[in-house]
């Protein structure tokens, strides 16, 4: 038996399991090995000197691929997949960034039922791993669905707002924009709320404005895209902010946060109510995201991370789970 490097399923044969082949490649027998070597990069010393001000996403180069026959090939146009090799930089444990992202995406999808972009680990000819993700903005005819991330929707940019433009704002502001632009906003707000708590629980401190997007539907309205760019950034950048954006607008913090100094149950409950989710639904979503630690551990154990990084990933998850479920009681 072999383990699929997409879904972690044990299966007969080698490479991707049949379910992963159908999900990623329409059933074509695509190899887990690319037929080209990992790209070589010239390391920029000026860039390196400023690396501490750059997020993990800032050092992740992406390549465009398309499927030709049964082979994935680099392309300048008509890309159907994005490929992320091991990043270059001075962050910790970067050799394991592809599997970190893959694991986190699989936990979101398989354990918590969050819709994610289809993804897998894949390997260059020299066996170096990379993260592969299938684009979800391509129509059946090859054209693209209209998609805008929340920096575009919010109309902020590097040119007008400076280098940190994608970190300016709050999750509450994103929720208001979802209400404004999504016809089925009650459903999309719940999906956003789930993803927000997931990012907190799995220490994704880089969930900024560009990591949430709206996409056109066949009915010409808009919905949240499947989740993408999910990873436990604390593995690589332990000093990074707990969350990329403020939870609430106008520098507001709950009494619980002011007492504890960190986000806990009360913060996310108040956030859910404030953005328009019913109290019972808010409680249920938080409870669901706070459950299934046994399945999370199983996924981590099944991953291709080395044991030391598995331990670090699990410790980080446990710490955030304790914070999320903590409630201040009045004695």
C-alpha positions in Angstrom: 0.0 0.0 0.0 1.2 3.5 -0.8 0.0 6.9 0.5 -1.4 9.5 -1.9 0.5 12.8 -1.8 -2.7 14.7 -2.3 -5.4 13.1 -0.1 -3.1 11.0 2.2 -5.2 7.9 1.3 -3.6 4.5 1.4 -4.1 2.8 -2.0 -2.8 0.1 -4.3 -0.2 1.2 -6.8 2.0 4.3 -6.8 1.5 8.0 -7.1 -1.9 9.7 -6.8 -5.0 7.8 -5.8 -7.8 7.6 -8.3 -9.9 10.1 -6.4 -7.1 12.6 -6.4 -6.4 12.0 -10.2 -10.1 12.8 -10.9 -10.2 15.8 -8.7 -7.0 17.4 -9.9 -6.6 16.1 -13.5 -10.0 14.9 -14.7 -8.8 11.3 -14.3 -5.7 11.5 -16.4 -2.8 9.4 -15.1 -0.4 12.2 -14.1 2.8 11.3 -12.4 3.7 12.7 -8.9 7.1 13.7 -10.5 7.4 16.6 -12.9 9.6 16.1 -15.9 11.8 19.1 -15.2 14.1 20.3 -12.5 13.4 22.8 -9.8 14.1 26.3 -11.0 17.3 28.0 -9.8 17.1 31.5 -8.3 19.6 34.3 -8.0 19.5 35.4 -4.3 19.2 39.1 -3.9 21.3 40.4 -1.0 19.2 43.6 -0.8 16.1 41.5 -0.6 17.7 39.3 2.0 18.5 42.3 4.2 14.9 43.2 4.4 13.5 39.7 4.8 12.3 40.4 8.3 9.8 42.8 7.0 8.4 40.4 4.4 5.8 37.8 5.1 6.1 34.1 4.2 3.9 34.7 1.2 6.3 37.4 0.1 9.1 34.8 -0.5 6.9 32.2 -2.2 7.4 32.3 -5.9 4.7 30.8 -8.0 4.9 29.2 -11.5 2.1 28.6 -13.9 1.5 25.1 -15.3 -0.9 23.6 -17.8 -1.8 20.0 -18.4 -0.7 18.7 -21.8 -1.6 15.1 -22.3 -0.6 13.5 -19.0 2.2 15.9 -18.3 2.3 19.2 -16.4 4.3 21.8 -18.3 5.5 25.3 -17.4 3.5 27.9 -19.4 3.4 31.7 -19.9 -0.3 31.7 -20.7 -3.3 29.5 -20.3 -2.2 28.2 -16.9 -4.5 25.8 -15.1 -2.3 25.2 -12.0 0.0 27.1 -9.7 3.3 25.6 -8.5 5.0 26.8 -5.3 8.6 25.4 -4.9 10.4 25.6 -1.6 10.7 29.4 -0.8 14.0 31.2 -0.5 14.6 33.2 2.6 15.8 33.3 6.2 12.6 32.0 7.8 12.7 28.8 9.8 12.1 25.3 8.3 11.4 26.5 4.8 12.3 23.1 3.3 8.9 22.0 4.7 6.8 24.9 3.5 5.1 23.0 0.6 4.0 20.2 3.0 2.9 22.7 5.6 0.6 24.3 3.2 -0.6 21.0 1.8 -1.3 19.6 5.2 -3.2 22.7 6.4 -5.3 22.8 3.3 -6.1 19.1 3.7 -7.1 19.6 7.3 -9.4 22.4 6.3 -11.1 20.3 3.7 -11.2 16.8 5.1 -11.6 17.5 8.8 -13.7 20.7 8.9 -15.5 20.6 5.5 -14.1 24.0 4.3 -14.2 24.3 0.6 -10.6 24.6 -0.6 -8.7 24.8 -3.9 -7.7 21.2 -5.0 -4.1 20.6 -4.1 -1.3 18.1 -3.8 2.4 17.7 -3.1 4.4 17.0 -6.3 8.1 16.5 -6.9 10.7 17.8 -9.3 13.0 15.4 -11.1 15.5 15.8 -8.3 12.8 14.7 -5.8 12.5 18.2 -4.3 8.9 18.8 -3.2 6.6 21.6 -4.3 3.0 22.5 -3.6 0.6 22.2 -6.5 -2.8 23.9 -6.5 -5.5 23.8 -9.2 -6.9 27.1 -10.3 -10.6 27.5 -9.6 -11.1 30.6 -11.8 -11.0 28.8 -15.2 -14.3 28.2 -17.0 -14.9 25.0 -19.0 -14.3 27.0 -22.2 -10.9 28.2 -20.9 -12.0 31.7 -20.1 -11.7 33.1 -16.6 -14.4 33.8 -14.1 -14.2 37.3 -12.7 -12.4 37.3 -9.4 -11.3 40.1 -7.1 -9.5 39.8 -3.8 -10.5 42.2 -0.9 -7.6 44.6 -1.5 -9.1 45.2 -5.0 -12.7 45.3 -3.6 -11.5 47.7 -0.8 -9.6 49.7 -3.5 -6.3 49.7 -1.7 -3.0 49.1 -3.5 0.8 49.3 -3.1 1.0 52.4 -5.3 -1.6 54.4 -3.3 -1.3 52.9 0.2 2.3 51.7 0.6 4.0 48.4 1.1 1.7 47.2 3.9 -1.6 47.9 2.0 -2.8 44.3 2.2 -2.6 44.4 6.0 -4.6 47.6 6.4 -8.2 46.9 7.5 -10.1 44.4 9.6 -12.0 41.2 9.3 -15.1 43.0 10.3 -14.6 45.3 7.2 -14.3 42.2 5.0 -17.6 40.9 6.4 -19.3 44.2 5.6 -18.1 43.9 2.0 -19.4 40.4 1.8 -22.8 41.7 2.9 -22.6 44.4 0.2 -21.5 42.3 -2.8 -22.8 38.7 -2.2 -26.5 38.0 -2.9 -26.4 34.9 -0.6 -24.5 36.9 2.1 -25.9 34.9 5.1 -24.3 31.7 3.7 -21.1 33.5 2.7 -20.7 35.2 6.1 -20.8 31.8 7.8 -18.2 30.4 5.4 -16.0 33.5 6.0 -16.5 33.0 9.8 -15.4 29.4 9.6 -12.3 30.3 7.6 -11.4 33.1 10.0 -11.6 30.8 13.0 -9.6 28.1 11.1 -6.9 30.6 10.3 -6.6 31.6 14.0 -6.7 27.9 15.2 -4.0 26.9 12.8 -1.8 29.9 13.3 -2.1 31.4 9.8 -0.8 34.9 10.7 -0.7 35.9 7.0 -4.4 35.8 6.2 -4.5 39.3 4.8 -6.8 41.2 2.3 -5.4 39.4 -0.7 -6.0 35.9 0.8 -9.8 36.3 0.6 -11.6 36.8 -2.7 -15.0 36.9 -4.3 -15.6 35.1 -7.6 -18.4 35.4 -10.2 -20.9 32.5 -10.4 -22.8 31.1 -13.4 -25.7 33.2 -12.1 -23.7 36.4 -12.4 -23.6 37.1 -8.7 -20.6 36.7 -6.4 -19.5 34.3 -3.7 -16.4 33.6 -1.7 -13.8 31.6 -3.5 -12.6 28.3 -2.2 -10.0 28.8 0.5 -6.3 29.1 -0.6 -2.9 30.0 0.9 -3.7 28.2 4.2 -0.6 27.3 6.2 0.7 27.4 9.8 2.9 30.4 9.4 4.1 30.1 13.0 6.2 27.1 11.9 8.3 29.5 9.7 7.8 32.9 11.4 7.1 32.4 15.1 7.3 36.1 15.9 4.6 37.0 13.3 1.4 38.7 14.4 -1.3 36.3 15.7 -3.6 37.6 13.0 -2.8 39.5 9.9 -5.7 42.0 10.3 -7.5 43.4 13.3 -10.6 41.4 14.2 -12.8 44.4 14.8 -13.0 47.9 13.3 -11.8 51.1 15.0 -9.3 49.5 17.4 -12.1 47.8 19.3 -11.2 45.0 21.7 -13.6 43.0 23.9 -13.5 43.0 27.7 -12.3 39.4 27.4 -9.3 40.4 25.2 -8.5 43.3 27.5 -8.4 40.9 30.4 -6.5 38.0 28.8 -4.4 39.7 26.2 -5.4 37.2 23.5 -8.4 36.2 21.4 -10.6 33.6 23.0 -14.2 32.3 22.7 -15.8 35.6 23.7 -14.0 37.5 20.9 -15.1 35.2 18.1 -18.7 34.9 19.6 -19.0 38.6 19.7 -17.6 38.9 16.2 -20.1 36.4 14.8 -23.0 38.2 16.3 -21.7 41.6 15.2 -21.5 40.6 11.5 -25.0 39.2 11.5 -24.7 35.5 12.3 -27.5 34.1 14.6 -26.3 33.3 18.1 -27.1 29.6 17.8 -25.2 29.3 14.5 -22.3 31.3 15.9 -22.0 28.9 18.8 -22.3 25.8 16.6 -19.6 27.1 14.2 -17.1 27.8 17.0 -18.0 24.4 18.6 -17.4 22.6 15.3 -14.0 24.3 14.8 -13.1 23.5 18.4 -13.8 19.8 17.9 -12.1 16.9 16.1 -8.6 17.3 17.6 -8.3 13.5 17.2 -8.8 13.8 13.4 -6.4 16.7 13.3 -3.7 14.7 15.0 -4.3 11.8 12.6 -3.9 14.1 9.6 -0.7 15.5 11.1 0.6 12.0 11.7 -0.2 11.0 8.1 1.5 14.0 6.6 5.0 13.9 5.0 6.4 16.4 7.6 9.4 15.1 9.7 8.5 14.2 13.2 10.1 17.4 14.7 7.9 19.6 12.6 4.8 17.5 13.2 5.4 18.0 16.9 5.8 21.8 16.4 2.7 21.9 14.3 0.6 20.0 16.9 1.9 22.1 19.8 0.9 25.3 17.9 -2.5 23.9 17.2 -3.0 22.8 20.8 -2.0 26.3 22.1 -4.5 28.0 19.8 -7.2 25.5 20.6 -6.8 26.2 24.3 -7.1 29.9 23.6 -10.2 29.5 21.4 -12.1 27.4 23.9 -11.1 29.5 27.0 -14.0 31.4 28.7 -13.8 33.8 31.5 -16.3 32.9 34.3 -17.6 35.1 36.9 -17.3 33.4 40.3 
